[in-house]
Structure formats: C-alpha cells, structure tokens
Amino acid sequence: MAAPRLVTNLRVRWWSVACGVAMAVSVAFVAGLLTGGAGAYTYLDNIMETISAFFAASACVVAAVRHSGRVRLAWTLMAMSALSWGFGQSVWDWFQIVRGVQVPFPSAADAGYLLAVPFAIGSVLAFPVASERARTFIRTLLDGLLIAVGLLVVSWDTTLGAVYRAGATSPMGMVLSLLYPVSDVAIVTMILVRLSRVPRTGRTPLLFMAAGLMAAAVADSQFAYLTASNTYGFGNVLDAGWVVGYILVGLGALRTVQRPLHGRAPSVLPSRFSAVLPYVPSAAALGVTIAQKTTTGNIDEFTFWTVLSLIGLVLVRQYLLGLDNARLLRSLSARERDLAHQAHHDALTGMPNRKFFHDSVAYALERGKPSRTPCVVMFIDLDEFKTVNDTHGHGAGDRVLVAVAERLQGAVRPHDVAARLGGDEFAILLNRAPDAAQLEAIGRRILHSLREPLVIDGFVCSTRGTVGVAISERSADTCDELLRRADIAMYAAKREGKDRVGMYSEVAA
C-alpha cells in the first residue's frame, strides 16, 4: 500500500519534489565552489552552467508545447534564450576544458551570451498581463524609464563605469564589454515593469523566471566588474548565479506544465508594490551618488547628468500622478451625484421615489409652520392597471407607467413634486396650497392627462386613474398621515365610480 501511495503523491506533487531536488543541487554546487581547488572549480562551474542552461531550455520547450498563443510564444522565446546562452557556454567549455586555453575575447561565446538577452526580453514581454489603457501604458512606460535610469546610475558606479575605464584592446572589445552590464540593466528593468501587471493566478511561473534572470544578471555584472578590475578568481560564490538562475527558469517553466495558464489575463488593480517600485532604483541611484561624493569628493559628469535626468522623470511622473488624482476625484464626485440621484429617484420612470417624496413633504410642512401655510398631498392609483399586465405583459405595463409618469409631471406646476411610490401608485405634493378653484383645476388636468389614449406596441391602452386629496390641517401632521388620508379619499372615490377626485374633508364630512 505504501508504494502506490508514494507514486500517487509523486504524480501530484512532482513539481514540489523538483524544487527540493533543485535546492539540494544548488547547495551542493555552492559548497563545491567554496571547497574545491582551481581545477575542480573550473570543471564544476563550467559544466554545471552548461547543464543548467540546457535544462532550462528543455523545460521551456515542454511548457511551450503544453500551451498556445502568447504563453507558447513566451516560453519559446525563453527556450531560445537559454539555448543561445547554453551555446555560448559550450564554446567557453571547449576553450577552457577541452583545449585548456584562455577563452579569447571577443569570441563565439560572446555571441551566444549576448544573443540570449533579446530573446529573454521578448519572452518577458510576451507573457500575458492585464490590459492597459493608453494613459496607464504611458505611466508604465515612464516607470520603466525611471527604473532603467536608476539602475543605469547604479550600474555605472559599480560595474559599467569600471568596465569603461578599464578600456579594451579594440573598439569591438569595448562595445562588447559595455553590452554585458547594459543588457543586465535592460533585463532587470523589463522584469520589474512587467511583474506589477501580472495577475496573481499566473504570477508564480513568471516570478521564478524573473528571479532566475535577475540572478544571472547579477552574476554577469559582477563577472564584468571583477574582470575589468583584474580581481576575478576561482571560488567566487556569485558564479552560482548563472546555475541557480537557469534552474529557477526551468522550474518556472515546469510549473506551467503542472498548472497550465489558460484564458485571458484578468484586470489587476494597482498595488503598493507597483506604486513604490519606480522609486526604489531612484533611491538606490541617489544613494550611490551620495556615496561617490562622500568618498571621492566629486561626482563624475555622467552620473551628474543621469541623476539630473532621473529627477526630471520623477517630476513628470508626479505631475501625471496629480492629474490622475484630480481625474479620480472628478469621477468620484460624479459617481456620488449619480448614486444620490439613484437613491432618490425611481429606476423605471426617473421620477422622485417614495423617500424623496417623504423628505419633500416633511420639508414643506416644517417650512409652513411659522406662517401656517398648508400643503396638499394627492394620492393617485391607476384604474384597471392589472388588466394591462395580464393582457399585454409586464413589458407593456412598464411602458404604460413611464408614459403616465411623463403625463403627471406635465400636469403639475413647476414647483410641485410628482413621485412614484411603487407599483401603479403615484403621489403629488402641491407645495403652496392653491385655493379651491385652483385645486379643482389641477385635479381635472391630472384626470384629463390620464384619459388620453396611449398606444403601446400597436394597441390602444386606456389609462385612467383615481385621485385622493388631503390638505394639512394641524402642525403635527406628517407625510405618512397625509398619505393615509389621501389614500382613504382615493378609495372612497373608487367606490363612487373611479376616474374622479376625492377630497378627504368631504369623506370625513
């Protein structure tokens, strides 16, 4: 029973097992670098670098076969990058191990190493990330420039400047020497920019690939610096960056073999990481510039102008950030107005709703207390509206309600409030109570507007209604009380034959 269970666990968790094996191999390799002699170091270092590169290439090929679209393209480009680097390392092995001579510079090995860079950048760019609008794309591009310029300052003060000042025996040698640290800056920049746009569901493989490429870039830069300063020797633990880097790339590819990436990348909300990210290289650039000033007493011209450009980019980014914040505030204000309108208006007819009507009546009652000015509430219920729904459907009923709302709003005075309470029930607030003749005229106008024939979906619909009227009489009156009285008056009018106006005072009498 134990053996089948072990096989099942390996099938399910083989990627975790692969990570454990890779970690053990990496630790053993670093230990070998630290304890082995010069000969053992040369063999172990070179052979492991070649094996790790071809392992990464093989894993990327398998991942590419398992996917389609942009993910397949990304892993294909990464496989080509690893193969190119592995070819360069194989040439290096041929000179150092097989022939036992110093590797010439430049050589075919440099072609393999440097050709791996554009393939790696293309792979990072090909991975699907969250869609970006034009404004977001411009800000992302600006963030990339900030990161690149910041890393360029750091590289110049640590590696690139040393390589440049060391010189070379030929112009081609100088160009190739500078291309290594510059390509490292390009790779790290692209990784940092893209990581913030990758959704969480597909981030693990890219994180492994990014960590691997960054480890290789660090090893590459330190090799260029130590070589330029004539201090490179065996036993340097940073050489493990190439081996560990390509092992991580291979593990990232195998992760997508275990859990393939499918579907379009979802939207990604800006995170604190993406907000702070562009400023980290900028702060590092400022730090190395201060260190240069305090240790040497001056700042070289390249660093000065590059840092000045960096400050300009930071100011532009802050300006764009301010514009985005202002745009966001305007959008939020408009959204708040929309929400306030939706909270106080009926979604179907656009009329004020029960809450708006309740607040309006309460305000009118409070305002009229000092002068004892009454207000009038009219309660309107459509006659035989259920027949419209049952005969022609609820869609036709909704269009009838919309038409009734338009007619009621056209029948009242500009300062009055017409609202839909719900269903086929409407209410009207007459803010300044008219005299008896005006009130009767308003009631007739409302009934007349409702009697007008209405054509819905080719059929003529007769919409009539019954109106109940209540006038505020006491200072303690409330909206609910006035609606109750108007409702009583309306039902009394319905009992008398519908399509008429009923006054609460008449009912009470």
Sequence and secondary structure as in RCSB ss.txt:
>XXXX:A:sequence
MAAPRLVTNLRVRWWSVACGVAMAVSVAFVAGLLTGGAGAYTYLDNIMETISAFFAASACVVAAVRHSGRVRLAW
TLMAMSALSWGFGQSVWDWFQIVRGVQVPFPSAADAGYLLAVPFAIGSVLAFPVASERARTFIRTLLDGLLIAVG
LLVVSWDTTLGAVYRAGATSPMGMVLSLLYPVSDVAIVTMILVRLSRVPRTGRTPLLFMAAGLMAAAVADSQFAY
LTASNTYGFGNVLDAGWVVGYILVGLGALRTVQRPLHGRAPSVLPSRFSAVLPYVPSAAALGVTIAQKTTTGNID
EFTFWTVLSLIGLVLVRQYLLGLDNARLLRSLSARERDLAHQAHHDALTGMPNRKFFHDSVAYALERGKPSRTPC
VVMFIDLDEFKTVNDTHGHGAGDRVLVAVAERLQGAVRPHDVAARLGGDEFAILLNRAPDAAQLEAIGRRILHSL
REPLVIDGFVCSTRGTVGVAISERSADTCDELLRRADIAMYAAKREGKDRVGMYSEVAA
>XXXX:A:secstr
 HHHHHHHHHHHSHHHHHHHHHHHHHHHHHHHHHHS HHHHHHHHHHHHHHHHHHHHHHHHHHHHT  HHHHHHH
HHHHHHHHHHHHHHHHHHIIIIIS S   SS HHHHHHHHHHHHHHHHHHHS      HHHHHHHHHHHHHHHHH
HHHHHIIIIIHHHHHH  SSHHHHHHHHHHHHHHHHHHHHHHHHHTTS GGGHHHHHHHHHHHHHHHHHHHHHHH
HHHTT   TT GGGHHHHHHHHHHHHHHHHHHHS   S        HHHHHTTHHHHHHHHHHHHHHHHHHSS  
HHHHHHHHHHHHHHHHHHHHHHHHHHHHHHHHHHHHHHHHHHHHB TTT SB HHHHHHHHHHHHHHHTTTT   
EEEEEEEETHHHHHHHH HHHHHHHHHHHHHHHHHHS TTSEEEEEETTEEEEEESS   HHHHHHHHHHHHHHH
HS EEETTEEE  EEEEEEEE  STT  HHHHHHHHHHHHHHHHHTTSSSEEEHHHHH 
